Amino acid sequence: MAKKKTVYLCQNCGAESSKWIGRCPYCGEWNTYKEETIHPSKGESQPSFAGSSPSISPLSEISLEHEQRLSTRYDEVDRVLGGGMVPGSLVLIGGEPGIGKSTLALQVALRAKGVKVLYVSGEESLKQLKLRSDRMEEHNNEVYLLNETGLEEIVQQAEDFKPDLMIIDSIQTLFSSQFESAPGSVSQVRQAATRLLYFAKSSGIPILTIGHINKEGSIAGPKVLEHIVDVVLQFEGDHNYVYRVLRSLKNRFGSTNELGIFEMRQAGLQEVTNPSRLLVNQFHDDLSGIAIASTLDGIRPFLVEIQSLVSPSSYGTPQRNTTGFDTRRLSMLLAVLEKRAKLHLYNKDVFLNLAGGIRVTDPAIDLAILASLLSSLMDKPLGAKTCFAGEVGLSGEIRAVNQIEKRVQEADKLGYQQIYLSQYNNLQKAPGNIALRYVNTVGELMAKLFKG
C-alpha cells in the first residue's frame, strides 16, 4: 500500500516545501506554510480537453469559424466579457464579502432566458437562494439549483444534466476526496480549478465561479488559480455607497480595458448605462472646492466629481485624507502647488473625496484635483459648466492625456460649456459646442481660473 505524502504549502502563492518554513522564499509572506496530506494517485488518467483521443493538428487546418457567445442578458457584464461568455470558458469573479458577487451571479442566471442554468451553491441553502431570487424582479424557469460541495459529485451531476451554463458559488467551498486538507486550502482550490477547467473545455459548457479575496485584496488561494482560469473579473465598490464596478483583470477572449457599473438596490443590481449623470452633482453653482474631471477607465469615458476641503490645521502635523484617490499622489500635487505656485499649504488640512464611492487611478484627473484644491483654498467656485482633463508633472507643467476626443465628447454630451486641457492636446476642432481652454503650467491655470 502506497504511503500518503505530507507536504507544506504556502497559502498565499502555493509554493511547496518538504518542511515548515517561517518565511516563504517565493512571495516573502510570513507564517503562510501549512501541512497538507496528499493521497497518492491510483493510476487514473487526467481528463483531456479533447476527450478520450486527442490528436495533433496542423496550424493551417484549424478552423476560424466564429463561435457563438452566450449572452448573459446583462449589457454591462457582456461588455466586460468582450461580448458574452465563450463556450467552454472558465470565468472567475472575485470581490470582498457582501459586495454583491452572489447577487450578480444569481441575476445572470435569472436573466439568461432560454438557457438551462445549473446553479451550484456551497455556501447558501436552497431556501436562502429562493428567498434571494424572490426579492429580484427577474424570473427564469430554466434555473436549476444544486446544494453540493463535493467536486466529483458536482462534475458527475453536471455531466448527466448537461446545462448550457454552470455557476458555482464558491470555488473555495469545493473539496476533492483525493486530498485530506480542508476546503479553501491551496491543494483543494487548485484541484477544483483544474478539474472544472477540464470539464468546461471537454464539454463546451461555460462555467462562472465566485472566488473570495484575502485581506490584501487579491483572490484567495494559490496564484496559480488566476493562471488556470480564462477570465478574471474583479467586483468592487464601497459598502457605504450603492455603486459597484466590475473590472476585467484578465481576459483570454477580449480586452481588459472595459468596466461595468452597477447600482445596488433592494431588488438587486441595476445597470448604470450613463455613469456620468449619477457621479456628477448638477446643483453646485455657488459651492467652492468642487471640480469635474473627464476620466477614462479602459476605453469608457465618464465624468466624476472631485470634492476638496482645505482648512487651517489645528494640529502640529496637517492631515491628508483621501477617498477614492491615492494619498501619495495627492501629496505630490500639494508639493507642486507649494513649489510652483508659491502657495503655503504646510499648515493646512486637506481632505479629498471622489463622489459616488468609486476609485480612479487615471492621471488625467490631476488637473481637476488642482482646480478643486485652489477653489477650496481661495473659497471661489469654479462654475457648474467647467470640466478638466490633464496630467500634472513635477515641474508644474500640464501634460497631455490619451484619447482626449472621447473625454471632450463626454463633457459636451452632458452640456458642459468649457474644458481645460493641456496645450499639447491641441485639437483641430472642438466636438459640439464646448469651448477648449488650453493651459501650459499650474500658474497659467490659476491665472485663467481666478483672473481679477
SULKANOR-V680876 format. One record per pair of residues at least 24 apart in sequence whose C-alpha atoms are under 7 Angstrom apart, sorted by sequence separation. I is the first residue (numbers start at 1). J is the second residue. If there is no record, write none. Layout:
# SULKANOR-V680876
i={I I}
j={J J}
This chain:
# SULKANOR-V680876
i={9 10 149 150 151 152 279 280 365 366 367 398 400 8 9 117 118 119 120 121 122 149 150 151 279 280 364 365 366 367 399 400 8 9 116 117 118 119 120 121 122 149 150 276 279 364 365 366 8 111 113 115 116 117 118 119 120 121 122 275 276 364 7 8 110 120 276 363 6 7 110 111 318 320 321 322 323 324 387 6 7 110 318 319 320 321 322 323 324 386 6 318 319 320 321 322 323 385 386 387 388 389 390 5 6 189 193 385 386 387 388 389 390 4 5 110 324 385 386 387 388 4 5 109 194 313 324 325 4 186 190 193 312 313 324 325 4 72 185 186 312 313 324 325 184 311 312 364 2 73 171 310 311 72 73 170 171 172 258 310 311 72 165 166 167 168 169 170 171 258 310 151 164 165 166 167 168 169 170 257 258 309 310 398 165 166 167 168 257 258 309 398 308 309 397 398 308 397 118 307 308 396 397 117 123 307 396 116 117 118 119 120 121 122 306 307 116 117 118 119 120 121 122 306 115 116 117 118 119 120 121 305 306 305 122 304 340 336 336 306 310 308 307 308 296 306 310 295 309 310 308 295 295 293 293 279 292 279 291 291 291 290 289 289 289 288 289 288 288 291 288 289 288 294 287 288 292 293 294 286 292 293 294 291 292 293 285 285 284 341 341 301 301 90 302 101 301 90 89 88 89 295 88 243 294 88 241 88 90 91 92 93 94 96 241 87 88 89 90 91 92 93 94 95 96 294 87 88 89 90 91 92 93 94 95 87 92 94 238 86 237 85 237 94 137 136 135 136 101 92 99 91 99 39 90 91 92 93 94 95 38 39 90 91 92 93 94 95 99 38 89 90 91 92 93 94 95 37 38 93 37 37 36 49 48 47 51 49 50 49 48 103 104 80 80 82 14 82 81 82 11 11 9 80 79 80 80 77 76 76 76 14 12 13 14 11 12 13 11}
j={33 34 173 174 175 176 303 304 389 390 391 422 424 33 34 142 143 144 145 146 147 174 175 176 304 305 389 390 391 392 424 425 34 35 142 143 144 145 146 147 148 175 176 302 305 390 391 392 35 138 140 142 143 144 145 146 147 148 149 302 303 391 35 36 138 148 304 391 35 36 139 140 347 349 350 351 352 353 416 36 37 140 348 349 350 351 352 353 354 416 37 349 350 351 352 353 354 416 417 418 419 420 421 37 38 221 225 417 418 419 420 421 422 37 38 143 357 418 419 420 421 38 39 143 228 347 358 359 39 221 225 228 347 348 359 360 40 108 221 222 348 349 360 361 221 348 349 401 40 111 209 348 349 111 112 209 210 211 297 349 350 112 205 206 207 208 209 210 211 298 350 192 205 206 207 208 209 210 211 298 299 350 351 439 207 208 209 210 299 300 351 440 351 352 440 441 352 441 163 352 353 441 442 163 169 353 442 163 164 165 166 167 168 169 353 354 164 165 166 167 168 169 170 354 164 165 166 167 168 169 170 354 355 355 173 355 396 394 396 369 373 372 372 373 362 372 376 362 376 377 376 364 365 365 368 355 368 356 368 371 372 372 372 373 375 375 376 376 379 382 380 381 381 387 381 382 386 387 388 381 387 388 389 387 388 389 383 384 384 442 443 406 407 197 410 210 410 200 200 200 201 407 201 356 407 203 356 204 206 207 208 209 210 212 357 204 205 206 207 208 209 210 211 212 213 411 205 206 207 208 209 210 211 212 213 206 211 213 357 206 357 206 358 219 267 267 267 268 235 229 236 229 237 178 229 230 231 232 233 234 178 179 230 231 232 233 234 235 239 179 230 231 232 233 234 235 236 179 180 235 180 181 181 198 198 198 202 201 202 202 202 268 269 247 248 253 186 254 254 255 185 186 186 258 258 259 260 260 260 261 271 222 221 222 223 221 222 223 222}
